[in-house]
Amino acid sequence: MPPQSRRAAQAPSALSDRVEVDAALWPDVARPPSGRPGHAAVARLLVGRALKRLPLVVHHSAGSPVTHTTAGPVLTIHDADAFYRRIGRHGLIGFGESYMAGEWDSDDLPGLLTVLALHVDELVPAPLRGLRAGWVSTRPSRDRNTPQGSRENIQRHYDLSNDLFAAFLDPTLSYSSAVFTSFPARFETLAAAQHRKIDQLLDLARVADGTELLEIGTGWGELALRAAARGARVTTLTLSAEQADLARSRVRAAGLADRVDVQLRDYRDIEGRYDAVVSVEMIEAVGAEYWPSYFAALRGALNTGGHIALQAITMGHRQMLNTAATHTWISKYVFPGGLIPSRPAMAAHAAAAGLRTVSDQGFGEHYAETLRLWRERFDTNRQAVRALGFDTVFPRLWEFYLAYSEAGFRSRYLDVRQILLTEGSTR
């Protein structure tokens, strides 16, 4: 069930001591899979052994209390049978669903997930890794990013509620990595750090007074506002009706309606050519099947001598290939149809479209800090999120998503990069 699910009219059933789970909204969270008993037994044996070798503490809530130690984050398992049944049947999806169901907790969720990300290859013995297909599933065809599918996939995440995103983002409503001047970052500096990120991208694309700029992926309009303040004329595209409405309101309030045109439009339907194109963390929602279309659209929208500035989350190429056809917890509950590209994949598709990579700079540690600030802000505003109508499972889903993402960057499994493209292939 995607994350837009709210509390239903019927009364939820209590399936754990910690979380009320409505089976109509969250069918795969409400009850552990029946499966074969052997799956749970094997998972208990293999995962249990693997966890003991890692720098963390495994504690069963029915056992003796655990005092804080230097051994690492504490994984507290409330329902061991359900925990191992889920992992034995659905792997990492089951691990996430078990957290959503309240079957385990941690005193340091991002720290725990970082440890697991750093040692992910050790969780399954080498001789059994070839059997990976036995506990992973392929992506459902309904999540394909066809023109109609893209609209539905974007709406399932970005149209949850503008108020939800406002509950943890800074006042710029920027939902992508910031660029800080020092660590650890503070929430009070986040808006300035987001402006720093935006300015770097606009500088890369050489956006100035009179520039005709195309933005693919509006967000809530902050980049368009900042570009228009430079004197650019901005056309910005989104598939989220909620984002488009708020972005238009912000543009009007800033007195820039004559310089910014917010369009509810697919990137495949771009009209006209532009001096510069900017797209921030949008390629992750395109899907590998449509990367050729995306880069062709970028190239087709560019005037001669123009520049394209992208900000993109990336992962290693081998990891991307392993993930491409796999249904993951993130694709099931957070970003349906999404896939994080690798740097080689992006460079190859850009070159095939007639684009040359001029620069490519990574700053993954900044994303880890951005996510930490979002997660802490979300935790502070949990009651406000519940007041929006979301049920008890949703905050745990969102908490897991933010911590899971933070761990990806802290472990360097993920990176985020700003990339400059121009016309002309390097091949």
C-alpha positions in Angstrom: 0.0 0.0 0.0 1.5 3.4 -1.0 2.2 6.0 1.7 -0.8 8.2 0.9 -3.0 5.8 2.9 -4.9 7.5 5.7 -7.0 6.2 8.6 -10.0 4.4 7.2 -13.6 4.7 8.5 -13.5 1.3 10.1 -11.8 0.7 13.4 -8.3 -0.7 13.1 -7.3 -3.9 14.7 -4.5 -4.0 17.3 -1.9 -6.4 16.0 1.0 -5.3 18.3 1.4 -3.7 21.6 2.9 -0.6 20.0 1.1 0.1 16.7 -2.5 -0.2 15.6 -2.6 -1.5 12.0 -5.6 -1.2 9.8 -5.6 -4.3 7.6 -7.6 -2.6 4.9 -5.0 0.1 4.5 -1.9 -1.9 5.2 -2.6 -5.6 4.3 1.0 -6.7 4.2 1.8 -4.9 7.5 -1.2 -6.1 9.4 -0.1 -9.7 9.5 3.1 -11.6 9.0 3.2 -13.9 5.9 2.2 -17.5 6.5 4.9 -18.9 4.3 6.8 -22.1 5.0 8.0 -22.6 8.5 11.5 -23.3 7.2 11.8 -19.8 5.9 11.5 -18.3 9.3 13.8 -20.9 10.8 16.5 -20.3 8.2 16.1 -16.5 8.6 16.4 -16.8 12.4 19.6 -18.8 12.0 21.3 -16.8 9.3 20.2 -13.3 10.3 20.7 -14.0 13.9 24.3 -15.2 13.3 25.0 -12.2 11.0 23.7 -9.7 13.5 25.9 -11.1 16.3 29.0 -10.3 14.1 28.0 -6.6 13.6 28.7 -3.7 15.9 25.2 -3.5 17.3 23.3 -5.0 20.2 20.3 -7.3 19.6 17.8 -7.3 22.5 14.5 -9.1 22.9 12.0 -7.0 24.8 10.9 -10.0 26.9 14.4 -10.4 28.2 16.5 -8.4 30.6 16.7 -4.6 30.2 19.6 -3.3 28.1 21.7 -0.5 29.4 23.4 1.9 26.9 26.7 0.5 25.8 29.5 1.4 23.4 28.8 -1.7 21.3 26.6 0.2 18.9 22.9 0.8 18.2 20.4 -1.4 19.9 17.9 -3.5 17.9 15.0 -4.4 20.2 12.8 -7.2 18.8 9.3 -7.2 20.3 8.0 -10.1 18.2 10.7 -12.4 17.1 8.5 -14.9 15.4 6.9 -12.2 13.2 10.2 -10.5 12.6 12.0 -13.6 11.3 8.9 -14.8 9.3 8.8 -11.5 7.5 12.5 -11.5 6.7 12.5 -15.2 5.7 9.7 -14.6 3.2 10.2 -11.1 1.9 13.8 -10.1 2.8 14.4 -6.4 3.2 10.7 -5.5 2.4 9.7 -7.7 5.3 12.3 -6.0 7.5 10.7 -2.6 6.8 7.2 -3.9 7.2 8.2 -5.4 10.5 9.2 -1.9 11.7 6.0 -0.4 10.4 4.1 -3.0 12.4 6.0 -2.1 15.6 7.6 -5.6 15.8 11.1 -4.0 16.4 12.6 -0.7 17.4 16.0 0.9 17.8 17.5 3.5 20.1 19.3 4.8 17.0 17.4 3.9 13.9 19.7 5.7 11.3 22.8 4.4 13.1 21.4 0.8 13.1 20.5 1.1 9.4 23.9 2.5 8.6 25.6 -0.5 10.2 23.4 -2.8 8.2 24.1 -0.9 5.0 27.9 -1.1 5.6 27.7 -4.8 6.1 24.8 -5.7 3.7 26.9 -8.3 1.8 27.6 -10.1 5.1 24.0 -10.7 6.0 23.6 -13.6 3.7 26.4 -16.2 3.4 28.2 -16.2 0.0 27.0 -19.7 -1.0 23.3 -18.6 -0.6 23.5 -15.2 -2.5 22.8 -17.0 -5.7 19.4 -17.9 -4.3 18.5 -14.2 -3.9 15.6 -14.6 -6.4 13.9 -16.8 -3.9 13.0 -14.0 -1.5 12.9 -10.9 -3.7 10.1 -10.1 -6.1 10.0 -8.2 -9.4 8.5 -4.8 -9.8 4.8 -4.8 -10.5 3.9 -3.7 -14.1 1.5 -1.1 -12.7 4.5 0.9 -11.5 5.9 1.4 -15.0 6.5 5.1 -15.8 4.3 5.3 -18.8 2.8 8.8 -19.3 -0.2 7.7 -17.2 1.8 5.6 -14.8 4.2 8.5 -14.1 1.3 10.8 -13.1 -0.1 8.1 -10.7 3.4 7.4 -9.2 4.1 11.0 -8.6 0.7 11.7 -7.1 1.1 8.7 -4.7 4.1 10.5 -3.1 4.0 14.2 -3.8 0.2 14.7 -3.5 0.1 13.2 0.0 -0.4 16.7 1.5 1.5 19.9 1.2 1.1 20.3 5.0 2.8 17.0 5.5 6.0 18.2 3.7 5.8 21.6 5.4 5.9 19.7 8.7 9.6 18.7 8.2 11.0 20.8 5.4 12.5 24.3 5.9 10.5 27.4 4.8 11.9 27.1 1.2 10.1 23.8 0.9 13.1 22.3 -0.9 12.9 18.5 -1.0 16.4 17.7 -2.1 19.9 17.8 -0.7 21.2 21.1 0.6 24.8 22.3 0.6 26.2 23.3 4.0 29.2 25.3 5.0 30.0 23.2 8.1 29.0 20.1 10.0 27.1 19.2 12.1 24.4 21.2 10.4 21.6 23.0 12.2 18.0 23.4 11.1 18.3 27.1 11.4 20.9 27.0 8.6 18.9 24.7 6.3 17.1 27.4 4.2 20.4 29.2 3.5 22.0 25.8 2.6 19.1 25.1 0.2 19.6 28.5 -1.5 23.3 27.7 -1.8 22.5 24.4 -3.6 20.1 26.2 -5.9 22.6 29.0 -6.7 25.3 26.4 -7.5 22.9 24.8 -10.0 21.8 28.1 -11.6 25.5 29.1 -11.9 26.3 25.8 -13.5 23.6 26.4 -16.1 24.7 30.0 -16.5 21.3 31.4 -15.6 21.2 35.2 -15.6 19.1 38.1 -16.5 17.2 37.2 -19.7 17.9 33.5 -19.7 15.1 31.3 -21.0 15.1 28.5 -18.4 13.3 25.2 -18.3 13.0 23.4 -15.0 11.9 19.7 -15.1 10.4 18.9 -11.7 9.0 22.0 -10.0 8.9 20.9 -6.4 7.2 23.7 -4.5 8.8 26.4 -6.7 11.8 27.6 -4.8 14.3 27.2 -7.7 11.9 28.9 -10.1 11.5 31.8 -7.7 15.2 32.2 -7.3 15.9 32.0 -11.0 13.2 34.5 -11.8 14.7 36.8 -9.2 17.9 36.8 -11.3 15.9 38.0 -14.2 15.3 34.6 -16.0 12.1 33.7 -17.6 11.2 30.2 -16.2 9.0 27.4 -17.5 8.7 24.7 -14.8 7.0 21.3 -15.2 5.5 19.0 -12.6 3.0 16.1 -12.5 1.9 16.9 -9.0 -1.3 19.0 -8.8 -0.6 19.8 -5.1 2.8 21.1 -5.9 1.6 23.1 -8.9 -1.1 24.8 -6.9 1.2 25.8 -4.1 4.1 26.8 -6.4 1.7 29.1 -8.4 0.6 30.7 -5.1 4.1 31.3 -4.1 5.0 32.8 -7.5 2.1 35.2 -7.3 2.9 36.2 -3.7 6.5 37.0 -4.8 5.2 39.2 -7.7 6.9 37.0 -10.3 3.9 35.6 -12.2 5.1 37.4 -15.3 8.4 35.5 -15.2 7.4 32.0 -14.0 5.0 29.6 -15.8 4.1 26.5 -13.8 2.8 23.8 -16.0 1.2 20.5 -15.2 3.1 18.6 -17.9 5.2 15.5 -18.5 8.8 15.9 -19.5 8.0 14.0 -22.7 5.7 16.8 -23.7 8.1 19.7 -23.6 7.4 22.5 -26.0 10.0 24.9 -27.3 13.8 25.3 -26.7 15.6 27.0 -23.9 19.0 28.5 -23.1 19.3 26.4 -19.9 17.6 23.3 -18.4 17.7 22.4 -14.7 16.4 19.3 -13.1 16.8 18.5 -9.4 16.5 14.9 -8.2 13.9 14.1 -10.8 15.7 11.4 -12.8 15.2 9.0 -9.9 11.5 9.0 -10.7 11.9 8.4 -14.4 12.7 4.6 -14.3 15.5 2.9 -16.3 13.1 2.0 -19.2 12.6 5.7 -19.8 16.1 7.2 -19.3 16.7 7.4 -23.0 13.4 9.4 -23.4 14.5 11.7 -20.5 17.9 12.5 -21.9 16.5 12.9 -25.4 14.0 15.4 -23.9 16.8 17.3 -22.2 18.7 17.5 -25.5 15.7 18.4 -27.5 14.8 21.3 -25.2 18.3 22.9 -25.4 19.2 25.8 -27.6 22.6 25.7 -29.4 25.2 26.6 -26.8 22.9 26.0 -23.9 23.7 24.2 -20.6 21.9 21.5 -18.6 22.5 21.3 -14.8 21.2 18.2 -13.0 21.2 17.2 -9.4 20.9 13.4 -9.0 21.1 10.7 -6.4 23.4 7.9 -7.6 24.4 4.4 -6.5 27.1 2.0 -7.6 26.6 0.4 -11.0 26.5 -3.1 -9.7 24.0 -2.2 -7.0 21.9 -0.4 -9.6 21.8 -3.5 -11.9 20.8 -5.7 -8.9 18.0 -3.2 -7.9 16.7 -2.4 -11.4 14.1 -5.1 -11.7 13.7 -5.7 -7.9 10.7 -4.6 -5.9 12.1 -3.0 -2.8 10.6 -1.5 0.3 11.2 2.0 -1.1 9.5 1.2 -4.4 6.6 -0.5 -2.6 5.9 2.2 0.0 7.6 5.5 -0.9 8.6 5.9 -4.6 6.7 3.6 -6.9 8.4 3.3 -10.2 11.6 4.9 -9.0 15.2 3.8 -9.6 18.4 5.5 -8.6 20.8 5.6 -11.5 24.6 5.0 -11.5 27.1 7.5 -12.8 28.1 5.2 -15.7 24.4 4.7 -16.7 23.8 8.5 -16.7 26.9 9.3 -18.7 26.1 6.6 -21.2 22.5 7.7 -21.7 23.6 11.4 -21.9 26.2 10.6 -24.6 23.7 8.5 -26.6 21.4 11.6 -26.6 24.2 13.8 -27.9 25.2 15.3 -24.6 28.6 15.7 -23.1 29.4 15.6 -19.4 31.4 18.6 -18.5 31.5 18.3 -14.7 30.3 15.9 -12.1 30.7 16.7 -8.4 29.5 14.6 -5.5 28.5 15.8 -2.0 26.8 12.8 -0.3 27.7 13.8 3.2 25.6 16.9 2.8 22.5 14.8 2.0 23.1 12.7 5.1 22.9 15.9 7.2 19.9 17.2 5.2 18.0 14.0 6.0 19.0 14.1 9.6 17.5 17.5 10.0 14.3 16.5 8.2 14.0 13.3 10.3 14.5 15.3 13.6 12.0 17.9 12.5 9.5 15.2 11.5 9.9 13.5 14.9 9.3 16.9 16.6 6.1 17.4 14.6 4.7 13.8 14.8 1.5 15.0 16.5 0.9 17.6 13.8 1.3 14.9 11.1 -1.2 12.7 12.9 -3.6 15.7 13.1 -3.5 15.8 9.3 -5.4 12.5 9.3 -2.6 10.0 8.9 -2.9 6.8 10.9 -0.4 5.3 13.4 1.5 3.3 10.8 2.3 6.2 8.6 4.7 8.1 10.9 6.7 4.8 11.3 6.8 4.4 7.6 8.0 8.0 7.1 10.5 7.7 10.0 11.9 4.5 8.5 12.1 6.1 5.0 14.1 9.1 6.3 16.4 7.1 8.4 16.9 4.5 5.7 17.8 7.2 3.2 20.2 8.9 5.7 21.9 5.6 6.3 22.4 5.1 2.5 24.4 8.3 2.4 26.3 7.8 5.7 27.4 4.4 4.5 28.3 5.8 1.0 26.0 3.3 -0.6 24.4 6.4 -2.1 25.8 9.7 -3.3 24.3 12.9 -4.7 25.9 14.8 -7.5 25.6 18.0 -9.5 26.3 17.4 -13.2 26.8 19.8 -16.0 25.9 18.7 -19.6 26.3 20.4 -22.9 25.6 19.5 -26.5 28.1 17.2 -28.1 28.8 13.5 -27.4 32.2 12.4 -26.1 31.9 9.2 -28.1 
